[in-house]
Amino acid sequence: MKLLTSPESNQIKVLAATDAWLHRNLNPAKILNIKEQARADRFVVETARTQFAFARAFLRTALGHALNIPAEDVTFGTGPHGKPFLAGQPSQSGLQFNLSHCSGLTLFAATLDSSVGVDVEQPDRSIDRHRFAQRFFHRLELERLSGLSPKEHRDVFFRIWTQKEAWLKALGVGLDLPLSSFAVTGEQGEAAALTCWDSDASAAEKWRLHSLELQGYPVTICSESNTWSLETELLL
Ligand SMILES: CC(C)(COP(=O)(O)OP(=O)(O)OC[C@H]1O[C@@H](n2cnc3c(N)ncnc32)[C@H](O)[C@@H]1OP(=O)(O)O)[C@@H](O)C(=O)NCCC(=O)NCCS
């Protein structure tokens, strides 16, 4: 079965795999290289180790299918803040990608010649949403959250969180950019946009945020605005 063909220039291809699918279909021990196996072994908590290993095996498998090469032969470089990219021969394909994983769901997205970032979060994790938002969200995002019912607050909180993360991951800057220095907007299913970026408002127009719910998990895919067609496949 071929998981993925290379996207077209206006397209974002998304694969979302449940843990059940990953465990049924992949064998990380056969796919990860020595460095990746060593990184997996350094996780003290077994669930974190397993999650990393299967997510990396999924990343390699999806890219291998898109590039028509074995998963083991995919080679990565790493950006200054840790964002992986294709290195060596495969980099000439123009394929760009990003990955996000949490307990239960792993998300992969690929585009052609455009940056992409993805984020999935676990909505049932215990977290003090009000304190968290006060600390990390922009003033406009706090306004979006005010006066909502508990259910709406939870939904909008996770939408904002995944939107912020997906954008940071598209840029590849990690946490170098303060989370409260920019605001995201838009409801589920809409092509949301960045409303403002304190340091450069015009640059925000370059990006598009697609928020949706997959298997009950809040998900956002961020891409450059020339990639408007989104194709999502759920692997159960
Ligand atoms: C590392 C970071 C990029 C994402 O971390 P995360 O949300 O814990 O993890 P995700 O599962 O979404 O993404 C991890 C994957 O992104 C990729 N990645 C790593 N660094 C990256 C970067 N700088 N940019 C984009 N992608 C990156 C890798 O494929 C990584 O997979 P791996 O860890 O299995 O190698 C970073 O932004 C971070 O630590 N964020 C947490 C910030 C936070 O507290 N946000 C609050 C909500 S607004």
The ligand as a Tripos MOL2 file, in Angstrom:
@<TRIPOS>MOLECULE
LIG
   48    50     1     0     0
SMALL
NO_CHARGES

@<TRIPOS>ATOM
      1 C1          9.9550   21.3720   19.5730 C.3       1 LIG1
      2 C2          8.7500   22.2100   19.2190 C.3       1 LIG1
      3 C3          8.9830   22.6650   17.8210 C.3       1 LIG1
      4 C4          7.4370   21.4100   19.2000 C.3       1 LIG1
      5 O1          7.3620   20.5840   20.2780 O.3       1 LIG1
      6 P1          6.0870   19.7480   20.6910 P.3       1 LIG1
      7 O2          4.8200   20.5010   20.5020 O.co2     1 LIG1
      8 O3          6.4110   19.2570   22.0390 O.co2     1 LIG1
      9 O4          6.1280   18.4740   19.7460 O.3       1 LIG1
     10 P2          5.4020   18.0520   18.3810 P.3       1 LIG1
     11 O5          5.0420   16.6380   18.5340 O.co2     1 LIG1
     12 O6          4.3180   18.9800   17.9500 O.co2     1 LIG1
     13 O7          6.5670   18.2020   17.3010 O.3       1 LIG1
     14 C5          7.7640   17.4990   17.4240 C.3       1 LIG1
     15 C6          8.3440   17.3220   16.0530 C.3       1 LIG1
     16 O8          8.4850   18.5750   15.3850 O.3       1 LIG1
     17 C7          9.6780   18.5560   14.5930 C.3       1 LIG1
     18 N1         10.4920   19.6790   15.0640 N.ar      1 LIG1
     19 C8         11.5020   19.7170   15.9640 C.ar      1 LIG1
     20 N2         11.9630   20.9830   16.0900 N.ar      1 LIG1
     21 C9         11.2380   21.7380   15.2490 C.ar      1 LIG1
     22 C10        11.2420   23.1410   14.9190 C.ar      1 LIG1
     23 N3         12.0940   24.0070   15.4670 N.pl3     1 LIG1
     24 N4         10.3320   23.5840   14.0070 N.ar      1 LIG1
     25 C11         9.4660   22.7460   13.4340 C.ar      1 LIG1
     26 N5          9.4140   21.4030   13.6970 N.ar      1 LIG1
     27 C12        10.2860   20.9200   14.6000 C.ar      1 LIG1
     28 C13        10.3400   17.1860   14.7900 C.3       1 LIG1
     29 O9          9.9200   16.3390   13.7490 O.3       1 LIG1
     30 C14         9.7390   16.7330   16.1050 C.3       1 LIG1
     31 O10         9.6300   15.3380   16.1920 O.3       1 LIG1
     32 P3         10.5840   14.5080   17.1790 P.3       1 LIG1
     33 O11        10.5920   15.2560   18.4790 O.co2     1 LIG1
     34 O12         9.9100   13.1910   17.2670 O.co2     1 LIG1
     35 O13        11.9030   14.4880   16.5010 O.co2     1 LIG1
     36 C15         8.7150   23.4710   20.0950 C.3       1 LIG1
     37 O14         7.9300   24.4350   19.4230 O.3       1 LIG1
     38 C16         8.1930   23.3630   21.4970 C.2       1 LIG1
     39 O15         8.8740   22.9170   22.3910 O.2       1 LIG1
     40 N6          6.9870   23.7830   21.7170 N.am      1 LIG1
     41 C17         6.2820   23.7690   23.0070 C.3       1 LIG1
     42 C18         5.9190   25.2450   23.2650 C.3       1 LIG1
     43 C19         4.8050   25.5040   24.2120 C.2       1 LIG1
     44 O16         4.9320   25.3990   25.3980 O.2       1 LIG1
     45 N7          3.6760   25.9500   23.6430 N.am      1 LIG1
     46 C20         2.5770   26.3750   24.3830 C.3       1 LIG1
     47 C21         1.3200   26.5140   23.5610 C.3       1 LIG1
     48 S1          1.1410   27.9950   22.6340 S.3       1 LIG1
@<TRIPOS>BOND
     1     1     2 1
     2     2     3 1
     3     2     4 1
     4     2    36 1
     5     4     5 1
     6     5     6 1
     7     6     7 2
     8     6     8 1
     9     6     9 1
    10     9    10 1
    11    10    11 2
    12    10    12 1
    13    10    13 1
    14    13    14 1
    15    14    15 1
    16    15    16 1
    17    15    30 1
    18    16    17 1
    19    17    18 1
    20    17    28 1
    21    18    19 ar
    22    18    27 ar
    23    19    20 ar
    24    20    21 ar
    25    21    22 ar
    26    21    27 ar
    27    22    23 1
    28    22    24 ar
    29    24    25 ar
    30    25    26 ar
    31    26    27 ar
    32    28    29 1
    33    28    30 1
    34    30    31 1
    35    31    32 1
    36    32    33 2
    37    32    34 1
    38    32    35 1
    39    36    37 1
    40    36    38 1
    41    38    39 2
    42    38    40 1
    43    40    41 1
    44    41    42 1
    45    42    43 1
    46    43    44 2
    47    43    45 1
    48    45    46 1
    49    46    47 1
    50    47    48 1
@<TRIPOS>SUBSTRUCTURE
     1 LIG1         1 GROUP 0 **** ****
